[in-house]
Amino acid sequence: MNDKIMIELKDATVRFNLATEKIDNLKEYFVKLAKRELLFQEFFALDGVSLTVKKGESWGIIGRNGSGKSTLLKLICGILKPYRGTVKTYGSIAPLIEIQAGFDGRLTARENIFLNGAILGHSREFMRGHFDEIINFAEIGNFIDVPIKNFSSGMSARLGFAIATVVNPEILVIDEVLSVGDITFQKNCVRRIKDMLENDTTLLYVSHSCNTVRWLCKNAIWLDKGKIVMAGYSDDVCTAYEKSVSS
């Protein structure tokens, strides 16, 4: 671990507009929009979040449903843009935010390996060279020519994780992917993540399991209603959060 900054957020805010009335069809939506009768209510999914993450650090992100955890990861990965504030990243990012992200359900697992690899910036030759490693880790050898749409969530998670971690990314972003696999898959993932952390990969990990956050991450952030309640050592933050939700 060193002092090189990998992720830097300053007053990062994400705002969504929520319709204040139910619209049943597109025609009604556009009519109201044209007449300026469509009313929205502002919703701040993240509100003034500031965070600095250095190379090799591991950060768990905890909080109740709707607290802004996944929004924070999407902001860092560039999927969302801040309404206010700044977000800067320095290095390649391997995102595992949604199980099916980067997959085309109509294509086979074999085809999706090359598609997902291209999205991550890997050449076809590179993916050929790591093809066997990917399918062995994902344990999908018998299903390699089956369309992804027929995969279980666990199979999709194994394949997505195997592709994203085929090389040590500079920044690894994971959103609850370990919760959908079996015990063997979870142990294999944890072993690979720990190996990457030893090689200075920076980790951001969202989970509802404080025990897993304590196990994987040295640091943690507790989010509530889009704001940081507490940030620091994972055991301290997780203990405070557990006391809050049990009271």
N, C-alpha and C positions, 0 to 999 in steps of 0.2 A: 504494500500500500504506500502511496506517496501523496504529495500535496497537489497533484494535477487535478484541476476541476473538470468533471465529466458532465455534470448537469447543474444548471443554475436557473432558478426561478426567482423572480422579483415581483411581488405584488400580483402574481398571476391570478386572473379572474376569468371564469367562463360563465357566460350568460346565455340562457335559453329563453325564448318567448313561448309561453304556454297560452293556447287559446282559452278564453274564459267561457266559451259556450261550445256545445257539442255540434259539430257539422257532420251531416250524414253522407254527403256525396261531394264530388269535386265541383259540380256545377254550382251548388249552393255556396261552396267555399269561394269560388272566383267571382260570383255575383256580389257577395258581401265584401270581398276584397276590393272590387272595382268601385263599389259605393262607399268605401271606407267605413263599413259597418262592422268590420272584423276587429274585435278587441283582443288584446293580448295582455298577459300578466308576466312581468319579468321574474325569472327564476335563476338564482346564482348557484350553479352546481359547484363552483369553486369561488371563494371570495378572499382575495388578498393573500394567496399562499406564497410564501418565500422559503426557498430551500436550496442548499448547496450540497452536492454529493461529489465526493472525491474518488479518484481512481482506486478500485479495489474494495470500496465500501459496500456493505450489504444493508439494505433498508427494507424492513417490512412495513406495510401500510395496512392499518387496521381501522375498524369503525363499523357502525351499523349499516344495514342496507340503505342506499340512498345518501350516504355521507360524502360521496365524491371520490371514492377510491379509484374506480375504473376510469372516471373522467380525468383524474390526475395522470394516469398512465397514458391515456389517449392524447393528452396535451403534450406530454414529454415525447411521445412517438411521432408527433406532427399530424395526427389524425384530426385533432381539433386545434383551432387557433385561439389565442387569448383575446378576450374582449378588452381587457386592460392588463397592463404589465408586460413582462418579457419572459421568454423561455428560450434557453440556449442549451444545446447539447454539443459535446465534442467527442466524436467517435461513432463507430458503427453500432447500430441498435438491432438486436434480434428480438422482435416482439412476439409474445405468446399471450395475446389479450383475449381473443375469442377462439374457441376450438376450431371452427370452420374457416377462420380468416385466412385468405390466401388460397383456399381450396375451391375447386369447381366441382360441385357434386355430380355433374354429368360425366366427368372424366374419371379414369381409373386411378388407383393409388400410384401406379407406375408413372402415369402422365402427370399427376399432381406433384410428384417429387421434383420433376424437372421444372414445372410451372412455379412452385413455391421457391425452389432454388433460384430461379431467375429473378423473382421478386426481391429476394435477399441479396441479389447482386452476384450470384455465383454463375460461372460459365457451365455450359452443358458438359464439357469435358470434366470439369471439377465434380459435378454431380454424378457422372458415370463412375469416376474413381472412388466415390464414397457411397455408391448405391447399395452395395451389400451391407456396409456398416449401418446404414439407415434402416433397412428392412429387418436386420437382425436385432437392432435395439428396439424397434417398434413391434417386433414379433408379429409381422403381418405377411410372412412368406406365402401362406396359402391363399391370401386375399389380394395379392399384388395387382391382379388384373380385374379386380372388382371395383365398380364405381364407388366413389367416396360416399355418395348419398345412402348407400347400404351399410355404411360403417356405424358401429355404436359410438357413443360419445367417448368412451374409453379408448377405442381403437384410433379415432381421430386425434385424440390428445397425444397418444403415444407417437403417432406419425409426425404430428406438428412439432413435438418436442425434439424428436430425433433429427428433423431437418434443421430446426433453428439452432441446435447445438452441435452440428456436425463440425464446426470450428469454434474456437473460443471467441465469442463476440466481445467487443469492448464494453458494451452495455447489454445486459440481459433483462428483459422486462416480462414478468410472468403474472398473470391474473388467474388465480385459483385453478390452474390446470392440474395440479396434483390431486385435487379433490375428486376427479372423475375416474382415476385409474385404480387398479387393484394394488394390494400391498407390495407385490413384487415390482410393479412399475414405479410406485412411489419411492421405493428404496433405490432403484436404479437411477431415478431422476435426482434424488438427493445426493447420491454418490457423485453423479456427473456435475451437479451444481457446485458441490464442495471442491471438486477438482478444478473447476473453472475459477472459483474464488481464490484458490491457491496460486492461480496464474494471473491474478490481478483483474479478472472480469468484475465489472461493477454490476450489482444486482438490485433490482427493485421488484419486490414480491408482495402482491396483494393476497391476503388470506383472512378467513374468518377463524382460523385456528391459531390461537396465540402460542400454543405449544410448538407448532411448526415454525412460526416466526421466531420464537426463541432459539429453536434448533438451527435455523438457517441464517438468521440475520443478527448482526451485532447491534444494529440501530433500528429504531422504529418510529413511525409517525402515527398519531391517533387523530383521525379526521372526524368531525361532526358538523353536519349541515354546511359542508364546503369550507370549513375553517380548521386550522390546525389547533387542536386542544393541547397536545403535548408532543414533544420530539426529544429523543435522547436514546439511552441504552435500551435495548429491546425488552429486557426483563423489567425494568422500571416502568416503561410505558405500558407494557402488557398487563402488569399487575394493577396499575391505576385504572386501566380500561376494564379489566375484569371486575374490580370493585364497583365501578360505576354501573355496569350492566346488571350486577347481582343485587344492587341496593334497591 
